Amino acid sequence: MGSFKGEAVIEMDHRAVTAKFKSPHLDFLRVTERAALLSARWVGKGLKHEADDAACKGMRSALNELDINGTIVIGEGEMDEAPMLYIGEKVGSGDGPEVEIAVDPLEGTNLCANGMPNAIAVLAGCVKGEGKLLHAPDCYMDKIVVGPECKGAIDLSVPARVNITMMHKCLGKKVDELTIGILDRPRHEDLIREIRETGARVHLISDGDLSVALAALDPDSGVDGLMGIGGAPEGVISAAAALCYGGEMQAKFVWSFPEERERAQGMFGGDVDRILHTTDLASGHVQFCATGITGGDMLKGVRYRRDFALTESILMRSKTGTIRRIQTMHRNFKRQEDLD
């Protein structure tokens, strides 16, 4: 997979040496594609651990082909709890720039196992010193995500009905035309009731709010916003997408145990109970890539033909503001071992 090219200044023997390297976002595409292709073999088979394992192996092998000195900052868990893509794991050839990487090889393991919509393979990354991703603890986070039209108009500290009012004004839609994505959980009963009382629609998600956060950023998806409590690591990756898309995310950690809060205080400074904005979670030059595994609100899933497979992906860069949708034909993909 090629090496990075661009401009970087490296100090060596007190001399400035200019190194050239290219942006890795097209290489990142191959990473999420491989994870999607391998995990898609398990769609609808009821075996979520096997699907997740396949996605992890595919993503890890593709990352290790890149000429980067990469570190997983958000992954499948701690080193002792996850055999692959754990937090702190080194990936890449070891040559090239230092890159921080946040991954979710299979967002929506249950969705994949049950053949339901919105399972995706996703990755966000940045060159160290050019961008930053918050090293979020593995806990919950209250979130709101909206597209560029509503940027600056939302406020996580006010009731949902107030944000609904602001959104309908910014979008030029009637309230009953708004659709808000929410995880279908008992903890959201009051939130769902409040949104429905405004007249807005609720798009319930059985699992995996990252894909719907992504849809909330796209004006053509049919989803106008995401609200509710979900995973904090997924929240950081969602913020990377919001930064690239020009949308907005606000979030606040939700602690299940005192130990989670103490761990967060040791991971990053400041008030860990404050409302976090997009650039608190992801900032600078960040790149984002996702490939559909099962079809959903934003991306088509992996589709098979006689002699090839098709994938659909989205790639985004915050530095340039470019958003690419890419459909790829994998002509040599006939067996799982073709990608191992």
Order of alpha helices (4+ residues) and beta strands (2+ residues): beta-beta-alpha-alpha-beta-beta-beta-alpha-beta-beta-beta-alpha-beta-alpha-beta-alpha-beta-alpha-beta-alpha-beta-alpha-beta-beta-beta-beta-beta
